[in-house]
Amino acid sequence: MSRKLRIVHCFRSPVGGLFRHVRDLAHAQFAAGHDVGIICDSTTGGAYEDQLFEGIEKVLALGVKRTPMQRHVGPGDLAAAWRTYRIISELRPDILHGHGAKGGAYARLFGSFSRASRSRVARVYTPHGGSLHYDVDTLTGQAFFAAERLLGRATDQLLFVSDYERKTYETKVGVPLAPYRLVYNGLQAEEFAAVRADKNAADLLYVGMMRDLKGPDLLIEAAANAATSMGRRLSVTMVGDGDDKPRYQNRAEALRDRLDIRFLPAMAARDAFKLGRIMVVPSRAEAMPYIVLEALAARKPMIASAVGGIPEIFGKNSPALVHPETNDLADRIITALSDEKAYRSVMPTQAELKKRFSADEMAREIEAAYTATLDRLT
């Protein structure tokens, strides 16, 4: 890109893969000589996320602007929207990149408002699943998809993190009005180093947000069923935070005759990978989860739901994939634990992962999309 840009990433929740995606982009865009800033919610995240902010603030010339943002639509959205608009107006971005449903709505709405008072800003949107997870047959889903169709007219560039996400958008929202690209999430070269499990590692490991969409409840029930079939207690380590965590802890306590479950707060993924032998990603819905890529790069054998973009990582016929329901998951747990060496052999190769999921390539593709978008607007 020939000129220095002011790039602002707007999203609600600074946790999980979406936050990882933004941090990677911010580092790459800083290295390319651009001024970068972040706008996100101030009520989400904990000590681990605070550490991540400390690590990235040094590359953010436009700073980190955190303000309360509700997860669900409600009266508080008006105040949050006004605060966010004022921040965007002060930052004067050339690129306003919205991530997720709320970040995407704010970026496109307020990017449009900004055009009335100054030079054009490019309105870029990456869904990261977001509202696309809703069912088209529900009133909530219909409302969100109607909103997405309206916002599509205020979108200059769509970026999808998986082909599944693109197809879902076309099915639920419609063929995009704006130009779009598929850009896979990517990993840094150093992330392809193996992580060995500790001697006292649990049989099974979960790393992610503690909410039903990610399926921790499915793992708990499936592990209990597998323990019954195998005739022994199974150990499970669950790493992460979220509003539903107390409910999972209560259920784990009720199943302690079959399961030994340890709950730990969010931590760096590669630190968590040492705590279990078989990684389980039991999500009910996903776009292109970083945790799957990170675990495979670290050479962790894995069981994962065949949802969202996950089959694009493994291949749709991979024996590592399961339906997000307890019986199928329990059967695969039994298979994996019965012969861990054989199960490890069905994972994707490192060469294939490195070729398809590179952070450098991700950053180059997104910068090319920014360039093309700005060229169209001039």
HUHUJO-V340422 format. One record per backbone hydrogen bond with DSSP energy under -1.0 kcal/mol. CO is the residue of the C=O (numbers start at 1). NH is the residue of the N-H. E is the energy in kcal/mol with one decimal. If there is no record, write none. Layout:
BEGIN
CO_NH_E + CO_NH_E
END
This chain:
BEGIN
5_35_-2.7 + 6_94_-2.8 + 6_95_-2.2 + 7_37_-2.3 + 8_97_-2.8 + 9_39_-2.6 + 10_99_-2.7 + 12_41_-2.8 + 13_15_-1.8 + 15_19_-1.2 + 16_20_-1.9 + 17_21_-2.7 + 18_22_-2.2 + 19_23_-2.5 + 20_24_-2.5 + 21_25_-2.2 + 22_26_-2.8 + 23_27_-2.3 + 24_28_-2.2 + 25_29_-3.0 + 26_30_-2.3 + 27_31_-2.3 + 28_32_-1.4 + 29_34_-2.5 + 30_33_-1.8 + 35_7_-3.2 + 36_62_-2.4 + 37_9_-2.5 + 38_65_-3.2 + 39_11_-2.2 + 40_67_-2.2 + 46_50_-2.1 + 47_51_-1.8 + 48_52_-1.7 + 49_53_-2.3 + 50_54_-2.1 + 51_55_-1.8 + 52_56_-1.2 + 53_57_-2.3 + 56_59_-2.0 + 57_60_-1.2 + 59_61_-1.0 + 60_63_-1.1 + 63_38_-2.3 + 65_40_-1.9 + 74_77_-2.0 + 75_78_-1.4 + 76_80_-2.2 + 77_81_-3.1 + 78_82_-2.1 + 79_83_-2.3 + 80_84_-2.4 + 81_85_-2.6 + 82_86_-2.1 + 83_87_-1.9 + 84_88_-2.6 + 85_89_-2.5 + 86_90_-1.9 + 87_91_-2.0 + 88_92_-1.7 + 94_122_-3.0 + 95_8_-2.7 + 96_124_-2.3 + 97_10_-2.5 + 98_126_-2.5 + 100_104_-2.5 + 101_105_-2.0 + 102_106_-2.7 + 103_107_-2.5 + 104_108_-1.9 + 105_109_-2.6 + 106_110_-2.7 + 107_111_-1.5 + 108_112_-1.5 + 109_113_-2.0 + 110_114_-2.0 + 111_115_-1.1 + 113_116_-1.4 + 114_117_-1.4 + 114_118_-1.2 + 122_96_-2.9 + 123_156_-2.5 + 123_157_-1.4 + 124_98_-3.1 + 125_159_-2.5 + 126_100_-2.4 + 128_130_-1.7 + 129_132_-2.4 + 130_133_-1.7 + 131_134_-1.6 + 135_138_-1.5 + 138_142_-2.5 + 139_143_-2.2 + 140_144_-2.5 + 141_145_-2.7 + 142_146_-2.0 + 143_147_-2.1 + 144_148_-2.4 + 145_149_-2.0 + 146_150_-1.9 + 147_151_-2.8 + 148_152_-1.6 + 150_153_-1.3 + 151_154_-1.8 + 152_155_-1.1 + 157_125_-2.4 + 158_181_-1.6 + 160_183_-3.1 + 162_166_-1.6 + 163_167_-2.6 + 164_168_-2.6 + 165_169_-2.4 + 166_170_-2.2 + 167_171_-2.2 + 168_172_-3.0 + 169_173_-2.6 + 169_174_-2.3 + 179_158_-2.6 + 181_160_-3.1 + 187_359_-2.5 + 188_191_-1.6 + 189_192_-1.6 + 190_193_-1.1 + 198_201_-1.7 + 202_277_-2.4 + 203_278_-1.6 + 204_237_-2.3 + 205_280_-2.8 + 206_239_-3.1 + 209_211_-1.5 + 210_244_-1.6 + 211_214_-1.7 + 212_215_-1.5 + 213_284_-2.8 + 213_285_-1.1 + 215_219_-1.8 + 216_220_-2.2 + 217_221_-2.1 + 218_222_-2.7 + 219_223_-2.8 + 220_224_-1.8 + 221_225_-2.1 + 222_226_-2.7 + 223_227_-2.4 + 224_228_-1.8 + 225_229_-2.1 + 226_230_-2.5 + 227_231_-1.2 + 227_232_-1.5 + 234_260_-2.7 + 235_204_-2.0 + 236_262_-2.8 + 237_206_-2.6 + 238_264_-2.7 + 239_208_-2.6 + 241_210_-2.3 + 242_245_-1.5 + 244_248_-1.6 + 245_249_-2.4 + 246_250_-2.1 + 247_251_-2.0 + 248_252_-2.5 + 249_253_-2.0 + 250_254_-1.6 + 251_255_-1.0 + 253_256_-1.2 + 255_258_-2.1 + 255_259_-2.3 + 258_234_-2.0 + 260_236_-2.5 + 262_238_-3.0 + 264_240_-2.4 + 268_272_-2.0 + 269_273_-2.2 + 272_275_-2.3 + 274_198_-3.1 + 275_202_-2.5 + 278_205_-2.2 + 279_303_-2.6 + 281_305_-2.4 + 287_309_-1.9 + 289_293_-1.2 + 290_294_-3.3 + 291_295_-2.2 + 292_296_-2.3 + 293_297_-2.5 + 294_298_-1.6 + 295_300_-2.7 + 296_299_-1.7 + 298_195_-2.2 + 301_279_-2.6 + 303_281_-2.9 + 304_322_-2.0 + 305_307_-1.8 + 307_310_-1.9 + 309_312_-1.0 + 310_313_-1.6 + 310_314_-1.7 + 311_315_-2.8 + 315_318_-2.1 + 318_321_-1.5 + 320_304_-2.4 + 322_306_-2.9 + 323_325_-2.7 + 325_329_-2.0 + 326_330_-2.8 + 327_331_-2.3 + 328_332_-1.9 + 329_333_-2.1 + 330_334_-2.1 + 331_335_-2.0 + 332_336_-2.8 + 333_337_-2.5 + 334_338_-1.7 + 335_339_-1.1 + 339_343_-2.2 + 340_344_-2.2 + 341_345_-1.0 + 343_346_-1.5 + 344_347_-1.4 + 349_353_-1.9 + 350_354_-2.7 + 351_355_-1.7 + 352_356_-1.7 + 353_357_-2.4 + 357_187_-2.0 + 358_362_-2.2 + 359_363_-2.4 + 360_364_-2.2 + 361_365_-2.5 + 362_366_-2.2 + 363_367_-2.3 + 364_368_-2.2 + 365_369_-1.9 + 366_370_-2.3 + 367_371_-2.5 + 368_372_-2.5 + 369_373_-2.2 + 370_374_-2.6 + 371_375_-2.4 + 372_376_-1.7 + 373_377_-1.4 + 374_378_-1.0
END
